[in-house]
């Protein structure tokens, strides 16, 4: 059975990501935010999202410093 947080009745997150040219980091962050209320682990999922944002920010800054 498909988990509730995989429900695409309002449109696919994959389509949204493609339409907005999101990279893997951005897609993961959006996905986590959209699904956090559906999974029943709101605080834990937001905390994980914050960690992903920090990792993305660090990687972005490292890349900028190399150029």
CHARMM internal coordinates of N, CA and C (Angstrom, degrees):
IC EDIT
DIST 1 N 1 CA 1.4468
DIST 1 CA 1 C 1.5329
ANGL 1 N 1 CA 1 C 109.65
DIST 1 C 2 N 1.3011
ANGL 1 CA 1 C 2 N 116.92
DIHE 1 N 1 CA 1 C 2 N 137.72
DIST 2 N 2 CA 1.4547
ANGL 1 C 2 N 2 CA 122.43
DIHE 1 CA 1 C 2 N 2 CA -178.73
DIST 2 CA 2 C 1.5334
ANGL 2 N 2 CA 2 C 110.31
DIHE 1 C 2 N 2 CA 2 C -74.66
DIST 2 C 3 N 1.3496
ANGL 2 CA 2 C 3 N 117.66
DIHE 2 N 2 CA 2 C 3 N 130.46
DIST 3 N 3 CA 1.4652
ANGL 2 C 3 N 3 CA 120.12
DIHE 2 CA 2 C 3 N 3 CA 177.87
DIST 3 CA 3 C 1.5308
ANGL 3 N 3 CA 3 C 111.50
DIHE 2 C 3 N 3 CA 3 C -61.88
DIST 3 C 4 N 1.3277
ANGL 3 CA 3 C 4 N 116.94
DIHE 3 N 3 CA 3 C 4 N 149.36
DIST 4 N 4 CA 1.4688
ANGL 3 C 4 N 4 CA 121.52
DIHE 3 CA 3 C 4 N 4 CA -178.07
DIST 4 CA 4 C 1.5243
ANGL 4 N 4 CA 4 C 112.51
DIHE 3 C 4 N 4 CA 4 C -58.35
DIST 4 C 5 N 1.3280
ANGL 4 CA 4 C 5 N 117.66
DIHE 4 N 4 CA 4 C 5 N -34.56
DIST 5 N 5 CA 1.4584
ANGL 4 C 5 N 5 CA 119.34
DIHE 4 CA 4 C 5 N 5 CA -177.07
DIST 5 CA 5 C 1.5338
ANGL 5 N 5 CA 5 C 112.64
DIHE 4 C 5 N 5 CA 5 C -74.04
DIST 5 C 6 N 1.3238
ANGL 5 CA 5 C 6 N 117.76
DIHE 5 N 5 CA 5 C 6 N -0.03
DIST 6 N 6 CA 1.4648
ANGL 5 C 6 N 6 CA 121.98
DIHE 5 CA 5 C 6 N 6 CA 174.00
DIST 6 CA 6 C 1.5268
ANGL 6 N 6 CA 6 C 111.80
DIHE 5 C 6 N 6 CA 6 C -98.97
DIST 6 C 7 N 1.3099
ANGL 6 CA 6 C 7 N 117.69
DIHE 6 N 6 CA 6 C 7 N 6.92
DIST 7 N 7 CA 1.4666
ANGL 6 C 7 N 7 CA 123.16
DIHE 6 CA 6 C 7 N 7 CA -178.31
DIST 7 CA 7 C 1.5345
ANGL 7 N 7 CA 7 C 110.43
DIHE 6 C 7 N 7 CA 7 C -65.65
DIST 7 C 8 N 1.3223
ANGL 7 CA 7 C 8 N 117.14
DIHE 7 N 7 CA 7 C 8 N 123.51
DIST 8 N 8 CA 1.4659
ANGL 7 C 8 N 8 CA 121.89
DIHE 7 CA 7 C 8 N 8 CA -179.37
DIST 8 CA 8 C 1.5239
ANGL 8 N 8 CA 8 C 112.77
DIHE 7 C 8 N 8 CA 8 C -110.97
DIST 8 C 9 N 1.3221
ANGL 8 CA 8 C 9 N 117.65
DIHE 8 N 8 CA 8 C 9 N 25.68
DIST 9 N 9 CA 1.4621
ANGL 8 C 9 N 9 CA 119.31
DIHE 8 CA 8 C 9 N 9 CA -176.08
DIST 9 CA 9 C 1.5237
ANGL 9 N 9 CA 9 C 112.50
DIHE 8 C 9 N 9 CA 9 C -63.30
DIST 9 C 10 N 1.3314
ANGL 9 CA 9 C 10 N 117.86
DIHE 9 N 9 CA 9 C 10 N -22.69
DIST 10 N 10 CA 1.4638
ANGL 9 C 10 N 10 CA 120.69
DIHE 9 CA 9 C 10 N 10 CA 177.64
DIST 10 CA 10 C 1.5232
ANGL 10 N 10 CA 10 C 112.28
DIHE 9 C 10 N 10 CA 10 C -98.57
DIST 10 C 11 N 1.3071
ANGL 10 CA 10 C 11 N 116.74
DIHE 10 N 10 CA 10 C 11 N 11.70
DIST 11 N 11 CA 1.4587
ANGL 10 C 11 N 11 CA 121.22
DIHE 10 CA 10 C 11 N 11 CA 179.96
DIST 11 CA 11 C 1.5142
ANGL 11 N 11 CA 11 C 110.77
DIHE 10 C 11 N 11 CA 11 C 114.27
DIST 11 C 12 N 1.2665
ANGL 11 CA 11 C 12 N 115.64
DIHE 11 N 11 CA 11 C 12 N 153.07
DIST 12 N 12 CA 1.4518
ANGL 11 C 12 N 12 CA 122.64
DIHE 11 CA 11 C 12 N 12 CA -176.94
DIST 12 CA 12 C 1.5258
ANGL 12 N 12 CA 12 C 111.11
DIHE 11 C 12 N 12 CA 12 C -80.82
DIST 12 C 13 N 1.3145
ANGL 12 CA 12 C 13 N 115.54
DIHE 12 N 12 CA 12 C 13 N 135.54
DIST 13 N 13 CA 1.4649
ANGL 12 C 13 N 13 CA 119.56
DIHE 12 CA 12 C 13 N 13 CA 173.32
DIST 13 CA 13 C 1.5245
ANGL 13 N 13 CA 13 C 110.85
DIHE 12 C 13 N 13 CA 13 C -65.19
DIST 13 C 14 N 1.3144
ANGL 13 CA 13 C 14 N 116.10
DIHE 13 N 13 CA 13 C 14 N -29.67
DIST 14 N 14 CA 1.4638
ANGL 13 C 14 N 14 CA 120.31
DIHE 13 CA 13 C 14 N 14 CA 178.81
DIST 14 CA 14 C 1.5300
ANGL 14 N 14 CA 14 C 110.37
DIHE 13 C 14 N 14 CA 14 C -66.25
DIST 14 C 15 N 1.3039
ANGL 14 CA 14 C 15 N 116.54
DIHE 14 N 14 CA 14 C 15 N -40.49
DIST 15 N 15 CA 1.4711
ANGL 14 C 15 N 15 CA 121.02
DIHE 14 CA 14 C 15 N 15 CA 176.97
DIST 15 CA 15 C 1.5278
ANGL 15 N 15 CA 15 C 109.93
DIHE 14 C 15 N 15 CA 15 C -64.97
DIST 15 C 16 N 1.3387
ANGL 15 CA 15 C 16 N 115.96
DIHE 15 N 15 CA 15 C 16 N -44.45
DIST 16 N 16 CA 1.4635
ANGL 15 C 16 N 16 CA 120.57
DIHE 15 CA 15 C 16 N 16 CA 177.40
DIST 16 CA 16 C 1.5294
ANGL 16 N 16 CA 16 C 110.55
DIHE 15 C 16 N 16 CA 16 C -57.00
DIST 16 C 17 N 1.3275
ANGL 16 CA 16 C 17 N 116.24
DIHE 16 N 16 CA 16 C 17 N -47.52
DIST 17 N 17 CA 1.4629
ANGL 16 C 17 N 17 CA 120.94
DIHE 16 CA 16 C 17 N 17 CA -179.31
DIST 17 CA 17 C 1.5234
ANGL 17 N 17 CA 17 C 111.47
DIHE 16 C 17 N 17 CA 17 C -61.08
DIST 17 C 18 N 1.2993
ANGL 17 CA 17 C 18 N 115.93
DIHE 17 N 17 CA 17 C 18 N -43.05
DIST 18 N 18 CA 1.4654
ANGL 17 C 18 N 18 CA 120.09
DIHE 17 CA 17 C 18 N 18 CA 179.25
DIST 18 CA 18 C 1.5220
ANGL 18 N 18 CA 18 C 110.52
DIHE 17 C 18 N 18 CA 18 C -65.00
DIST 18 C 19 N 1.3312
ANGL 18 CA 18 C 19 N 117.01
DIHE 18 N 18 CA 18 C 19 N -44.83
DIST 19 N 19 CA 1.4711
ANGL 18 C 19 N 19 CA 121.15
DIHE 18 CA 18 C 19 N 19 CA -179.02
DIST 19 CA 19 C 1.5265
ANGL 19 N 19 CA 19 C 112.43
DIHE 18 C 19 N 19 CA 19 C -63.26
DIST 19 C 20 N 1.3330
ANGL 19 CA 19 C 20 N 116.62
DIHE 19 N 19 CA 19 C 20 N -26.88
DIST 20 N 20 CA 1.4615
ANGL 19 C 20 N 20 CA 121.04
DIHE 19 CA 19 C 20 N 20 CA -177.49
DIST 20 CA 20 C 1.5348
ANGL 20 N 20 CA 20 C 112.97
DIHE 19 C 20 N 20 CA 20 C -107.45
DIST 20 C 21 N 1.3194
ANGL 20 CA 20 C 21 N 116.19
DIHE 20 N 20 CA 20 C 21 N 11.29
DIST 21 N 21 CA 1.4723
ANGL 20 C 21 N 21 CA 122.24
DIHE 20 CA 20 C 21 N 21 CA 176.98
DIST 21 CA 21 C 1.5237
ANGL 21 N 21 CA 21 C 112.82
DIHE 20 C 21 N 21 CA 21 C 51.64
DIST 21 C 22 N 1.3349
ANGL 21 CA 21 C 22 N 116.30
DIHE 21 N 21 CA 21 C 22 N 44.20
DIST 22 N 22 CA 1.4566
ANGL 21 C 22 N 22 CA 120.01
DIHE 21 CA 21 C 22 N 22 CA 179.32
DIST 22 CA 22 C 1.5241
ANGL 22 N 22 CA 22 C 110.23
DIHE 21 C 22 N 22 CA 22 C -77.15
DIST 22 C 23 N 1.3268
ANGL 22 CA 22 C 23 N 115.75
DIHE 22 N 22 CA 22 C 23 N 141.26
DIST 23 N 23 CA 1.4547
ANGL 22 C 23 N 23 CA 118.82
DIHE 22 CA 22 C 23 N 23 CA 173.42
DIST 23 CA 23 C 1.5317
ANGL 23 N 23 CA 23 C 108.62
DIHE 22 C 23 N 23 CA 23 C -82.90
DIST 23 C 24 N 1.3131
ANGL 23 CA 23 C 24 N 117.26
DIHE 23 N 23 CA 23 C 24 N -179.39
DIST 24 N 24 CA 1.4692
ANGL 23 C 24 N 24 CA 120.77
DIHE 23 CA 23 C 24 N 24 CA -175.83
DIST 24 CA 24 C 1.5239
ANGL 24 N 24 CA 24 C 112.13
DIHE 23 C 24 N 24 CA 24 C -61.64
DIST 24 C 25 N 1.3255
ANGL 24 CA 24 C 25 N 117.34
DIHE 24 N 24 CA 24 C 25 N -40.89
DIST 25 N 25 CA 1.4617
ANGL 24 C 25 N 25 CA 120.72
DIHE 24 CA 24 C 25 N 25 CA 178.84
DIST 25 CA 25 C 1.5252
ANGL 25 N 25 CA 25 C 110.54
DIHE 24 C 25 N 25 CA 25 C -61.77
DIST 25 C 26 N 1.3163
ANGL 25 CA 25 C 26 N 115.90
DIHE 25 N 25 CA 25 C 26 N -50.38
DIST 26 N 26 CA 1.4613
ANGL 25 C 26 N 26 CA 120.97
DIHE 25 CA 25 C 26 N 26 CA -176.81
DIST 26 CA 26 C 1.5233
ANGL 26 N 26 CA 26 C 111.21
DIHE 25 C 26 N 26 CA 26 C -63.01
DIST 26 C 27 N 1.3227
ANGL 26 CA 26 C 27 N 116.38
DIHE 26 N 26 CA 26 C 27 N -41.37
DIST 27 N 27 CA 1.4608
ANGL 26 C 27 N 27 CA 119.90
DIHE 26 CA 26 C 27 N 27 CA 177.96
DIST 27 CA 27 C 1.5207
ANGL 27 N 27 CA 27 C 110.59
DIHE 26 C 27 N 27 CA 27 C -61.44
DIST 27 C 28 N 1.3258
ANGL 27 CA 27 C 28 N 117.18
DIHE 27 N 27 CA 27 C 28 N -45.04
DIST 28 N 28 CA 1.4589
ANGL 27 C 28 N 28 CA 120.92
DIHE 27 CA 27 C 28 N 28 CA -178.86
DIST 28 CA 28 C 1.5244
ANGL 28 N 28 CA 28 C 110.61
DIHE 27 C 28 N 28 CA 28 C -61.43
DIST 28 C 29 N 1.3216
ANGL 28 CA 28 C 29 N 117.77
DIHE 28 N 28 CA 28 C 29 N -41.71
DIST 29 N 29 CA 1.4652
ANGL 28 C 29 N 29 CA 122.03
DIHE 28 CA 28 C 29 N 29 CA -179.83
DIST 29 CA 29 C 1.5261
ANGL 29 N 29 CA 29 C 110.65
DIHE 28 C 29 N 29 CA 29 C -64.73
DIST 29 C 30 N 1.3247
ANGL 29 CA 29 C 30 N 117.04
DIHE 29 N 29 CA 29 C 30 N -47.64
DIST 30 N 30 CA 1.4683
ANGL 29 C 30 N 30 CA 120.97
DIHE 29 CA 29 C 30 N 30 CA 178.75
DIST 30 CA 30 C 1.5268
ANGL 30 N 30 CA 30 C 110.28
DIHE 29 C 30 N 30 CA 30 C -61.16
DIST 30 C 31 N 1.3114
ANGL 30 CA 30 C 31 N 116.41
DIHE 30 N 30 CA 30 C 31 N -44.98
DIST 31 N 31 CA 1.4706
ANGL 30 C 31 N 31 CA 121.36
DIHE 30 CA 30 C 31 N 31 CA -179.45
DIST 31 CA 31 C 1.5216
ANGL 31 N 31 CA 31 C 110.50
DIHE 30 C 31 N 31 CA 31 C -58.49
DIST 31 C 32 N 1.3175
ANGL 31 CA 31 C 32 N 116.96
DIHE 31 N 31 CA 31 C 32 N -45.94
DIST 32 N 32 CA 1.4614
ANGL 31 C 32 N 32 CA 120.93
DIHE 31 CA 31 C 32 N 32 CA -178.60
DIST 32 CA 32 C 1.5286
ANGL 32 N 32 CA 32 C 111.21
DIHE 31 C 32 N 32 CA 32 C -63.37
DIST 32 C 33 N 1.3174
ANGL 32 CA 32 C 33 N 117.02
DIHE 32 N 32 CA 32 C 33 N -41.94
DIST 33 N 33 CA 1.4658
ANGL 32 C 33 N 33 CA 120.70
DIHE 32 CA 32 C 33 N 33 CA -179.25
DIST 33 CA 33 C 1.5243
ANGL 33 N 33 CA 33 C 110.87
DIHE 32 C 33 N 33 CA 33 C -66.28
DIST 33 C 34 N 1.3188
ANGL 33 CA 33 C 34 N 116.59
DIHE 33 N 33 CA 33 C 34 N -43.80
DIST 34 N 34 CA 1.4616
ANGL 33 C 34 N 34 CA 120.32
DIHE 33 CA 33 C 34 N 34 CA -179.15
DIST 34 CA 34 C 1.5225
ANGL 34 N 34 CA 34 C 111.41
DIHE 33 C 34 N 34 CA 34 C -64.52
DIST 34 C 35 N 1.3139
ANGL 34 CA 34 C 35 N 117.40
DIHE 34 N 34 CA 34 C 35 N -38.73
DIST 35 N 35 CA 1.4617
ANGL 34 C 35 N 35 CA 120.89
DIHE 34 CA 34 C 35 N 35 CA -174.68
DIST 35 CA 35 C 1.5200
ANGL 35 N 35 CA 35 C 115.00
DIHE 34 C 35 N 35 CA 35 C -88.37
DIST 35 C 36 N 1.3328
ANGL 35 CA 35 C 36 N 119.05
DIHE 35 N 35 CA 35 C 36 N -12.15
DIST 36 N 36 CA 1.4677
ANGL 35 C 36 N 36 CA 120.24
DIHE 35 CA 35 C 36 N 36 CA -171.66
DIST 36 CA 36 C 1.5297
ANGL 36 N 36 CA 36 C 112.73
DIHE 35 C 36 N 36 CA 36 C -61.02
DIST 36 C 37 N 1.3071
ANGL 36 CA 36 C 37 N 118.96
DIHE 36 N 36 CA 36 C 37 N -35.18
DIST 37 N 37 CA 1.4664
ANGL 36 C 37 N 37 CA 120.47
DIHE 36 CA 36 C 37 N 37 CA 179.73
DIST 37 CA 37 C 1.5149
ANGL 37 N 37 CA 37 C 112.07
DIHE 36 C 37 N 37 CA 37 C -76.51
DIST 37 C 38 N 1.3078
ANGL 37 CA 37 C 38 N 117.20
DIHE 37 N 37 CA 37 C 38 N -25.44
DIST 38 N 38 CA 1.4667
ANGL 37 C 38 N 38 CA 121.26
DIHE 37 CA 37 C 38 N 38 CA -176.86
DIST 38 CA 38 C 1.5206
ANGL 38 N 38 CA 38 C 112.85
DIHE 37 C 38 N 38 CA 38 C -79.21
DIST 38 C 39 N 1.3228
ANGL 38 CA 38 C 39 N 117.76
DIHE 38 N 38 CA 38 C 39 N -28.02
DIST 39 N 39 CA 1.4639
ANGL 38 C 39 N 39 CA 121.65
DIHE 38 CA 38 C 39 N 39 CA -173.03
DIST 39 CA 39 C 1.5232
ANGL 39 N 39 CA 39 C 113.16
DIHE 38 C 39 N 39 CA 39 C -84.28
DIST 39 C 40 N 1.3182
ANGL 39 CA 39 C 40 N 117.92
DIHE 39 N 39 CA 39 C 40 N -16.16
DIST 40 N 40 CA 1.4490
ANGL 39 C 40 N 40 CA 120.33
DIHE 39 CA 39 C 40 N 40 CA -179.38
DIST 40 CA 40 C 1.5222
ANGL 40 N 40 CA 40 C 114.60
DIHE 39 C 40 N 40 CA 40 C 82.69
DIST 40 C 41 N 1.3200
ANGL 40 CA 40 C 41 N 117.15
DIHE 40 N 40 CA 40 C 41 N 11.61
DIST 41 N 41 CA 1.4709
ANGL 40 C 41 N 41 CA 121.87
DIHE 40 CA 40 C 41 N 41 CA 178.27
DIST 41 CA 41 C 1.5210
ANGL 41 N 41 CA 41 C 108.50
DIHE 40 C 41 N 41 CA 41 C -127.80
DIST 41 C 42 N 1.3239
ANGL 41 CA 41 C 42 N 115.57
DIHE 41 N 41 CA 41 C 42 N 53.87
DIST 42 N 42 CA 1.4587
ANGL 41 C 42 N 42 CA 122.87
DIHE 41 CA 41 C 42 N 42 CA -170.47
DIST 42 CA 42 C 1.5288
ANGL 42 N 42 CA 42 C 112.89
DIHE 41 C 42 N 42 CA 42 C -53.27
DIST 42 C 43 N 1.3221
ANGL 42 CA 42 C 43 N 117.13
DIHE 42 N 42 CA 42 C 43 N -57.51
DIST 43 N 43 CA 1.4629
ANGL 42 C 43 N 43 CA 120.66
DIHE 42 CA 42 C 43 N 43 CA -175.86
DIST 43 CA 43 C 1.5156
ANGL 43 N 43 CA 43 C 111.61
DIHE 42 C 43 N 43 CA 43 C -63.37
DIST 43 C 44 N 1.3250
ANGL 43 CA 43 C 44 N 116.76
DIHE 43 N 43 CA 43 C 44 N -45.00
DIST 44 N 44 CA 1.4587
ANGL 43 C 44 N 44 CA 120.39
DIHE 43 CA 43 C 44 N 44 CA -179.10
DIST 44 CA 44 C 1.5221
ANGL 44 N 44 CA 44 C 110.90
DIHE 43 C 44 N 44 CA 44 C -62.85
DIST 44 C 45 N 1.3283
ANGL 44 CA 44 C 45 N 116.92
DIHE 44 N 44 CA 44 C 45 N -41.59
DIST 45 N 45 CA 1.4597
ANGL 44 C 45 N 45 CA 120.11
DIHE 44 CA 44 C 45 N 45 CA -179.68
DIST 45 CA 45 C 1.5250
ANGL 45 N 45 CA 45 C 111.67
DIHE 44 C 45 N 45 CA 45 C -68.00
DIST 45 C 46 N 1.3332
ANGL 45 CA 45 C 46 N 117.32
DIHE 45 N 45 CA 45 C 46 N -37.97
DIST 46 N 46 CA 1.4652
ANGL 45 C 46 N 46 CA 119.02
DIHE 45 CA 45 C 46 N 46 CA 176.96
DIST 46 CA 46 C 1.5253
ANGL 46 N 46 CA 46 C 110.97
DIHE 45 C 46 N 46 CA 46 C -67.17
DIST 46 C 47 N 1.3291
ANGL 46 CA 46 C 47 N 117.24
DIHE 46 N 46 CA 46 C 47 N -38.09
DIST 47 N 47 CA 1.4668
ANGL 46 C 47 N 47 CA 119.94
DIHE 46 CA 46 C 47 N 47 CA 176.71
DIST 47 CA 47 C 1.5292
ANGL 47 N 47 CA 47 C 110.88
DIHE 46 C 47 N 47 CA 47 C -61.60
DIST 47 C 48 N 1.3216
ANGL 47 CA 47 C 48 N 117.16
DIHE 47 N 47 CA 47 C 48 N -41.14
DIST 48 N 48 CA 1.4675
ANGL 47 C 48 N 48 CA 121.31
DIHE 47 CA 47 C 48 N 48 CA 176.81
DIST 48 CA 48 C 1.5273
ANGL 48 N 48 CA 48 C 110.21
DIHE 47 C 48 N 48 CA 48 C -63.68
DIST 48 C 49 N 1.3272
ANGL 48 CA 48 C 49 N 116.19
DIHE 48 N 48 CA 48 C 49 N -39.37
DIST 49 N 49 CA 1.4619
ANGL 48 C 49 N 49 CA 120.64
DIHE 48 CA 48 C 49 N 49 CA 179.54
DIST 49 CA 49 C 1.5232
ANGL 49 N 49 CA 49 C 110.77
DIHE 48 C 49 N 49 CA 49 C -64.02
DIST 49 C 50 N 1.3109
ANGL 49 CA 49 C 50 N 116.84
DIHE 49 N 49 CA 49 C 50 N -40.49
DIST 50 N 50 CA 1.4639
ANGL 49 C 50 N 50 CA 120.67
DIHE 49 CA 49 C 50 N 50 CA 177.01
DIST 50 CA 50 C 1.5214
ANGL 50 N 50 CA 50 C 110.27
DIHE 49 C 50 N 50 CA 50 C -60.05
DIST 50 C 51 N 1.3138
ANGL 50 CA 50 C 51 N 117.56
DIHE 50 N 50 CA 50 C 51 N -41.72
DIST 51 N 51 CA 1.4643
ANGL 50 C 51 N 51 CA 121.17
DIHE 50 CA 50 C 51 N 51 CA 178.43
DIST 51 CA 51 C 1.5277
ANGL 51 N 51 CA 51 C 111.16
DIHE 50 C 51 N 51 CA 51 C -64.09
DIST 51 C 52 N 1.3268
ANGL 51 CA 51 C 52 N 117.04
DIHE 51 N 51 CA 51 C 52 N -40.63
DIST 52 N 52 CA 1.4721
ANGL 51 C 52 N 52 CA 120.43
DIHE 51 CA 51 C 52 N 52 CA 177.88
DIST 52 CA 52 C 1.5232
ANGL 52 N 52 CA 52 C 110.03
DIHE 51 C 52 N 52 CA 52 C -64.27
DIST 52 C 53 N 1.3273
ANGL 52 CA 52 C 53 N 117.29
DIHE 52 N 52 CA 52 C 53 N -40.23
DIST 53 N 53 CA 1.4671
ANGL 52 C 53 N 53 CA 120.77
DIHE 52 CA 52 C 53 N 53 CA 178.41
DIST 53 CA 53 C 1.5274
ANGL 53 N 53 CA 53 C 109.94
DIHE 52 C 53 N 53 CA 53 C -62.50
DIST 53 C 54 N 1.3247
ANGL 53 CA 53 C 54 N 117.75
DIHE 53 N 53 CA 53 C 54 N -42.16
DIST 54 N 54 CA 1.4656
ANGL 53 C 54 N 54 CA 120.89
DIHE 53 CA 53 C 54 N 54 CA 178.07
DIST 54 CA 54 C 1.5291
ANGL 54 N 54 CA 54 C 110.92
DIHE 53 C 54 N 54 CA 54 C -61.68
DIST 54 C 55 N 1.3218
ANGL 54 CA 54 C 55 N 116.88
DIHE 54 N 54 CA 54 C 55 N -43.58
DIST 55 N 55 CA 1.4610
ANGL 54 C 55 N 55 CA 120.40
DIHE 54 CA 54 C 55 N 55 CA 178.49
DIST 55 CA 55 C 1.5286
ANGL 55 N 55 CA 55 C 110.93
DIHE 54 C 55 N 55 CA 55 C -62.31
DIST 55 C 56 N 1.3242
ANGL 55 CA 55 C 56 N 116.47
DIHE 55 N 55 CA 55 C 56 N -43.52
DIST 56 N 56 CA 1.4719
ANGL 55 C 56 N 56 CA 121.51
DIHE 55 CA 55 C 56 N 56 CA 179.10
DIST 56 CA 56 C 1.5284
ANGL 56 N 56 CA 56 C 109.69
DIHE 55 C 56 N 56 CA 56 C -61.77
DIST 56 C 57 N 1.3123
ANGL 56 CA 56 C 57 N 116.52
DIHE 56 N 56 CA 56 C 57 N -45.75
DIST 57 N 57 CA 1.4636
ANGL 56 C 57 N 57 CA 121.07
DIHE 56 CA 56 C 57 N 57 CA -179.99
DIST 57 CA 57 C 1.5282
ANGL 57 N 57 CA 57 C 110.74
DIHE 56 C 57 N 57 CA 57 C -60.77
DIST 57 C 58 N 1.3379
ANGL 57 CA 57 C 58 N 117.02
DIHE 57 N 57 CA 57 C 58 N -45.16
DIST 58 N 58 CA 1.4689
ANGL 57 C 58 N 58 CA 120.82
DIHE 57 CA 57 C 58 N 58 CA 178.97
DIST 58 CA 58 C 1.5276
ANGL 58 N 58 CA 58 C 111.22
DIHE 57 C 58 N 58 CA 58 C -61.69
DIST 58 C 59 N 1.3326
ANGL 58 CA 58 C 59 N 116.41
DIHE 58 N 58 CA 58 C 59 N -44.76
DIST 59 N 59 CA 1.4646
ANGL 58 C 59 N 59 CA 119.28
DIHE 58 CA 58 C 59 N 59 CA 179.87
DIST 59 CA 59 C 1.5238
ANGL 59 N 59 CA 59 C 111.01
DIHE 58 C 59 N 59 CA 59 C -64.39
DIST 59 C 60 N 1.3179
ANGL 59 CA 59 C 60 N 116.52
DIHE 59 N 59 CA 59 C 60 N -41.59
DIST 60 N 60 CA 1.4606
ANGL 59 C 60 N 60 CA 121.27
DIHE 59 CA 59 C 60 N 60 CA 178.68
DIST 60 CA 60 C 1.5343
ANGL 60 N 60 CA 60 C 110.05
DIHE 59 C 60 N 60 CA 60 C -60.51
DIST 60 C 61 N 1.3252
ANGL 60 CA 60 C 61 N 116.71
DIHE 60 N 60 CA 60 C 61 N -47.02
DIST 61 N 61 CA 1.4674
ANGL 60 C 61 N 61 CA 120.57
DIHE 60 CA 60 C 61 N 61 CA -179.48
DIST 61 CA 61 C 1.5290
ANGL 61 N 61 CA 61 C 111.84
DIHE 60 C 61 N 61 CA 61 C -63.51
DIST 61 C 62 N 1.3269
ANGL 61 CA 61 C 62 N 116.92
DIHE 61 N 61 CA 61 C 62 N -39.90
DIST 62 N 62 CA 1.4633
ANGL 61 C 62 N 62 CA 120.46
DIHE 61 CA 61 C 62 N 62 CA 177.32
DIST 62 CA 62 C 1.5238
ANGL 62 N 62 CA 62 C 110.75
DIHE 61 C 62 N 62 CA 62 C -61.36
DIST 62 C 63 N 1.3093
ANGL 62 CA 62 C 63 N 115.89
DIHE 62 N 62 CA 62 C 63 N -42.59
DIST 63 N 63 CA 1.4591
ANGL 62 C 63 N 63 CA 121.24
DIHE 62 CA 62 C 63 N 63 CA 179.70
DIST 63 CA 63 C 1.5205
ANGL 63 N 63 CA 63 C 110.68
DIHE 62 C 63 N 63 CA 63 C -63.75
DIST 63 C 64 N 1.3258
ANGL 63 CA 63 C 64 N 117.25
DIHE 63 N 63 CA 63 C 64 N -41.16
DIST 64 N 64 CA 1.4665
ANGL 63 C 64 N 64 CA 121.36
DIHE 63 CA 63 C 64 N 64 CA 179.79
DIST 64 CA 64 C 1.5212
ANGL 64 N 64 CA 64 C 111.03
DIHE 63 C 64 N 64 CA 64 C -65.57
DIST 64 C 65 N 1.3200
ANGL 64 CA 64 C 65 N 116.77
DIHE 64 N 64 CA 64 C 65 N -36.07
DIST 65 N 65 CA 1.4733
ANGL 64 C 65 N 65 CA 120.73
DIHE 64 CA 64 C 65 N 65 CA -179.18
DIST 65 CA 65 C 1.5251
ANGL 65 N 65 CA 65 C 112.01
DIHE 64 C 65 N 65 CA 65 C -71.84
DIST 65 C 66 N 1.3340
ANGL 65 CA 65 C 66 N 117.65
DIHE 65 N 65 CA 65 C 66 N -22.09
DIST 66 N 66 CA 1.4711
ANGL 65 C 66 N 66 CA 120.88
DIHE 65 CA 65 C 66 N 66 CA 179.11
DIST 66 CA 66 C 1.5175
ANGL 66 N 66 CA 66 C 112.32
DIHE 65 C 66 N 66 CA 66 C -81.23
DIST 66 C 67 N 1.3140
ANGL 66 CA 66 C 67 N 117.47
DIHE 66 N 66 CA 66 C 67 N -17.41
DIST 67 N 67 CA 1.4673
ANGL 66 C 67 N 67 CA 119.94
DIHE 66 CA 66 C 67 N 67 CA -176.45
DIST 67 CA 67 C 1.5067
ANGL 67 N 67 CA 67 C 112.01
DIHE 66 C 67 N 67 CA 67 C -95.88
END
COOR INIT
IC SEED 1 N 1 CA 1 C
IC BUILD
